[in-house]
Amino acid sequence: MSDTIPISQSLVRSLAIKNGIPVPGKASIREIVNLVNQIEKQTGIRYIRMEMGVPGLKPPDIATEAEIEALKQGVASIYPPIEGVAALKQETSRFIKLFLDIDLDAMGCIPTCGSMQGSCAGFLTVNRTDRNKEGTLFIDPGFPVHKQQCHVLGHEYYSFDIYDYRGKKLRDKLKNFLDTGKISSLLYSNPNNPSWICFNEEELSIIGELATQYDVVVIEDLAYFGMDFRNDISVPGKKPFQPTVAKYTDNYILLISTSKFFSFAGQRIAMMAVSDKLFNRRYPDLKRYFTSDLLGHTIIYGALYALSAGASHSAQIAMAAMFKAVNDGRYNLVDGINQYGEWAATMKKLFTDNGFNIVYDRDLEVPIADGFYFTISYPGFSGTQLLEELLYYGISAITLDITGSTRSEGLRACVSQTRPELFPVLEERLKLFYKDHP
């Protein structure tokens, strides 16, 4: 190992500069992906890839077979309905009832090209409903590209790190922002990317009550649906259900992605679920940009029509098949993905046994759950320094800085690409890192 690891600093830095990355520790997720790809190509060394949330499991055969059959039937030559294939809309409405215990008309279930497009369409419309408001409040840490979307759209945004404002403290912190009268929308992920904290019912009720009081739309990103493995939500129509703000306000848009819990990331298919009340609500200020003042109509025929004119026809059919199988109890959506929690537990121990600390280590009064992500730091290093140093040891991640976290010493690690057969490699590299940084 010592003959090849650490990797030459001059090689890593020269490749970084060549790719327009003067400081690797400040690079975006995709920039780190590209840089590590090139280092691997130059050195022949396989990295422990923890920088990007790429699913590490095989998608369900149900989805693959349904999409193949749809393509054989010729749907590739037919534009999909922008509002969504009827079967998918109906099965999504069923799914939301069975796994979130929320009644939602199929009309408000709208396919998007991944949840990324769903959030963008949400910002495009919701942030234009009131000319006196400015933009989005992000409950951080979070997915950096959501803020990039606001930048691209020219919208203002605000943010704060949730870690010190859990439970009852959340109310006053939110009110400080909402009292400005400038917030149109509020976005968070639950479970949280990257910290893996999970909002409880008290916190969701606070968010929902204030959203109603201040007339703010909550965009709830459920990218990691069902992945708080402390609670098994996999039985249709039975408690416990996936926690959601939709229990506490009508001002919600849910983003439900297939990328993680169905490992279907490559097909770029997800659902926006807009509350019945919000879907049918009129906002006269929308007419500054769109032909209709009806929010649901504007999301579909204003924003999504302009963005992509619909989501992949065959992928919609595949998603409908997956949802139907889950709704009917023929496919357990948790059984396959709970491996991520097992991998996280092992990887966290490998890091902590070799001098690292878990940054976001508590979920209120209990230890943080094992899931898709965890966070690490190392004594004496900032996150920026630590990321660059780990690159020399064949390990990649991203800094917490770019997620809106105040914990500048930390990194986010994703477990999905580090399969168990790579655990001995990770352990060997961490032991060497620990030896070299006493």
Sequence and secondary structure as in RCSB ss.txt:
>XXXX:A:sequence
MSDTIPISQSLVRSLAIKNGIPVPGKASIREIVNLVNQIEKQTGIRYIRMEMGVPGLKPPDIATEAEIEALKQGV
ASIYPPIEGVAALKQETSRFIKLFLDIDLDAMGCIPTCGSMQGSCAGFLTVNRTDRNKEGTLFIDPGFPVHKQQC
HVLGHEYYSFDIYDYRGKKLRDKLKNFLDTGKISSLLYSNPNNPSWICFNEEELSIIGELATQYDVVVIEDLAYF
GMDFRNDISVPGKKPFQPTVAKYTDNYILLISTSKFFSFAGQRIAMMAVSDKLFNRRYPDLKRYFTSDLLGHTII
YGALYALSAGASHSAQIAMAAMFKAVNDGRYNLVDGINQYGEWAATMKKLFTDNGFNIVYDRDLEVPIADGFYFT
ISYPGFSGTQLLEELLYYGISAITLDITGSTRSEGLRACVSQTRPELFPVLEERLKLFYKDHP
>XXXX:A:secstr
 TTTSS  HHHHHHHHHHTT S GGG  HHHHHHHHHHHHHHH    EE SS    S   HHHHHHHHHHHHTTG
GGS   TT  HHHHHHHHHHHHHHH     GGGEEEESHHHHHHHHHHHHHTTS TT  EEEEEES  HHHHHHH
HHHT EEEEEEGGGS TTHHHHHHHHHHTTS EEEEEEESS TTT     HHHHHHHHHHHHHHT EEEEE TTT
T  TTS   STT SS    GGGT S EEEEEESTTTS  GGG  EEEEE HHHHT B GGGGGTSS  BHHHHII
IIIIHHHTSS  HHHHHHHHHHHHHHHTTSS TTTTTTHHHHHHHHHHHHHHTTT EESS EETTEE   SSEEE
EE TT  HHHHHHHHHTTTEE EEGGGGT S TT EEEE TT  GGGHHHHHHHHHHHHHH  
